[in-house]
């Protein structure tokens, strides 16, 4: 007699449909510009849920936390607007704003004034049915968080974002769709050494701590092509994806003026400022200007150090 797996299949199908609701988030896109406001808000709400917080949270609390996330993981901007995703995520049927007030609306876009949202009676969170489903099935919280991270952020940022929103992601879960050939081809093209510092350590015959970085993130339309890749040690990969370092149009290294710390900064960063990238083994794989411009406008933070 065959075991009855219909309940299990229904559960898996329901989980897939559940996650699909979040895959359909309407995230603003224009020529590769980044707008991670809604994904970061969902990740923040998932972290709060996983930590046992109440379903609805005041906008004043969300504003503080989401603003911090947008400054740290969003594109470099003079100001951030956590009020936009807090209100507009309702249109995706995965978010609810609860208030007994009649809110004054902005002219032009139909959003409430930020000052109105700051009233203690204005709260937001997942709709009750969705919240209870996630609460009863913690594995869906992790699956959903991984799905959002993979869709909107490079792998190197996943641990830092999860830590910032208080999420336990079960770090053994990896992205099965990652193109392993990209890493192999990029590292080979750069002579098995970091393009920024020349690091080239091996353990027996295996590269140690050497990675392939996308200059323009895949999540923002960057292709898996060699001219969009740089071989990096793990330190400079993280720094590139966080906007601490970058390149100018002549392929000289720029270091953010917002980077600070102890004595190791000079060794790992400051001494690199103004130097050219360690050249790849083939001229045909030199980073393309359009990817460098994207990184400079969408990721690099502050102004380059003198």
N, C-alpha and C positions, 0 to 999 in steps of 0.2 A: 504493500500500500504506500502510495507516494505521500510525503508530508505536505500538509496544507501551507502553502507559502503565499496565498492570496493576500492575507493581511499585511505581510511584509512588503509585497509588491505595491500594495496601495499606499503604504507609508512612504516608500521611496518615491513613488510618483507624486504624492502630495508634497514631499519635500522639494522635489524638482520644480513643481509649479510654484511653490512658495518662494524659492530663490529667484525664479524667473520674474516675479513681480518687481524685484529690486534691480534686475538686469535691464529693465525697461525705463530706468530713471532718465528723465530728460535733462541731461547735463549740457550746459551751453558750450558750443564749440564754434571756433572761428579761426581758421588758418593755424591750427596747432596751439592756440592759446589755451592755457589751463584754467579750469574752473572747478576745483574739487570741493566746492562748498557742500553740496548735497551728500556726496560720499563720506566726507568727514563728519557731517552731522549724524548720519546713520551709524557710523562706527562709534561715535561718542555715545549714542543712545544704546547700542549693543553692549558697550562696556559698562554703562550704568545698570543695564538689566542684569548682566552677568554678575555684578557685584551686589545684587539684591535691592537696588533702589526702587522707589515708587515709579509707576508708569509715566506719570506726567511730572515735568519739572518746570519751574518758572523760567520765563525767557531771560530774566536777569542772570540766572545761573548758567543757562545755555550760552548766553552772550559771552560771558567771561571765558568759559572753557573753549567754545568754538573759535573765538577770536584768537586765543593762544595757538590753537591748532592751525588756523589759517596763516598766521604769521610764520609758524615754524615749517609747515609742509605745503602751504599754498604758494602761488607765484609771487615774486617780489612786487609789492604794491605799496603805495603811500598810505592807503587805508584799507580796512577790511569791513565786510558787511554781513555779519552773522544773521541779521534780520531777514535777509533775502531767502536763504534756504529754510529758515524756521517757519516762514509763512508759506512759501511756494511749494514746499514738499507735500503739502496737503493735496495738491493736484495729482499726485502720483498714487493716491489711495494707500499710502504706507505711513501716513503721518496725520496727526490730529492736533489742532489748536483749540483749547477749551477756554472760554471766557464768557462771563455774563455781561461784559461791557459792549457798548457800540463804539467801535474803534474809528478814529479819524483816519481817512484814507489819503495817501499822497496823490497829487495830480500826476497823471501820465501813466503810472504803471499799476494802479489798483492795490498797492501794498499799504499796510498801516504805517504810520509814523513810528520810528524806533522808540520815541518817548512814550507812545501809547503802549507798545509791547512791554515796556519795562514795569507796567503796573503789576503788583503781586498777584492779581487775579488771572493774568494771562499765562497759561501753561501749555506745554507741548510734549508730545511723545507718540509712541506707536499706538494705533487704534487697539481697543481692548482685545478683540479676537486675535489679532496678530501678536500682541504682547503675551497673551496667555499661551499661545502655541509655542512661542519661543521659550517661555519660562518652563513649559512642560517638556520641551525637547532641546536640551542644551547643546546637543550635537549640531542642531540647525544654526545656533548662534555662531559656532566656529566655522561651519561651512559657508554661511552667509558672509562673515567677516573676511574669510579667505577670498571669496568670489569678488568682493568689492575691492580689496587691496590689489588683487591681480589685474583688475580691470582699469585701475586708475593710478597705480603707483609702481615704481620699479621694485624688484625684490629686495634691494639693499635697504629700502626704507621701511619694509614691513615690520621688523622687530621694534624699531623706534616708534612708529605710529601706534602699534598695539600697546606698547608700554605707556604711551602718553594718554591713551583713552582707557587704560585699565583692563585690557582684554587678554585672556589666556587663550592662545591660538593652537596649542598643541603643535609645537614647532617642527615635529617630524613630518608634517604634511608639506609636500612640495608641489610645485607646478608641473604637471605631467606634459604640458604643451610647450614647454620651453625648448627652443631650438638649440640642441647641444652642439650642432655643427657651427653655429655662430661663435660660441666661445672658442672652440678648437681653431677655427679659421682666423679669428682676430688675434688670438695669442700667438699663433704661428706667424701671422703677417707682421707682428711687432717684435719678432725675434725672441719670444719668450721672456720679455722684460717689460717693466712698467714704463709707459710713455712719459710719465711725469718725472720719476726719480731714478729710473734705470734698475730698480730692484729686480733680481732674477734668480732667487733662491730655488733650489730643487731638493727634494727628498728622494734619494736614489734617482730614478729617471722621471719623476713626476714634479710638475710645477707646484710650489708651495705658496699658497696665499696670493696667487695671481688670477685675475678675473677679467672678463670681457665686459666693458661698460658701453652702453648705448649713450651717445651724446644727446640725441633727441629721443626721449623715452618712447618705447613701443606703445605705451598707453596714451601717448599724444600723437600717434601717427608716424613715429620713427620706424624706418624699415630695418630688417636684419641684413644690412649690407655692410661691407667692410669700410666704406667711407663714412659710416655712422658709428664706427666702433673704435675704441682705444683699449689696449691692454693696460690694466691697472693693478697695482697692489691693492689689497683690501682697504688700506687706509685712504688711498687717493680715489678709489672707487666710491667709497662712502662720501668723501669730501666733494667729489664731482656731483653726485646726485643730491647732496644737500645745498649746493651752491656756494661752498666755501672756496672752490677753485674753478677755473674755467679757462677759456682761450680767447685771444683776440684774433682779428682777421689775418694776422701774419703768423699765426700758430705759436705765439708766445704765451706763456703761462701767466694768468692773472690770479691774484689771491685777494679774497674779500677783505676790505678794511674792517669788517665786523668780526673777523676771527681774532680771538684772544685766548690767552692761557699762559702756560709756563715755558720753561726753557726749551722743551722739545719742539715748540712751534717753529723756531728758527731752522732746526734740522729738517723737519718734515714739510714746512710750508714757505716761510719767509725767504729762504735762500733760493727758492724756485721762481720767485716773482721776476718776470721779465725774461726768463730763459725760454729757449725754444723747446718744444716737445722733443723727446728722444725720437729720432726718425724711424719710421717703419722700414721693414726690409725691402718694400716695393713702393715706388713713388705713386703707383696707381691706387693705393689704399690710404693716402693722406686724407684726413678728415675734410669733408666737403663744407664750403662756406655757409650754406643754408642751415646745416645742422648746428654749426657753431653759433650763428646768429640766434637760432631758436633757444639754445641753452643760455646765451647771454641775456635774453629778454625774459625768459620764462622760469629760469632756475637760479642763476647767479644772483647773489645777495649783496646789496650795497654797492659801493664803488671799489674799483681795484686799488690796492695799496700802491703808493708811489715807489 
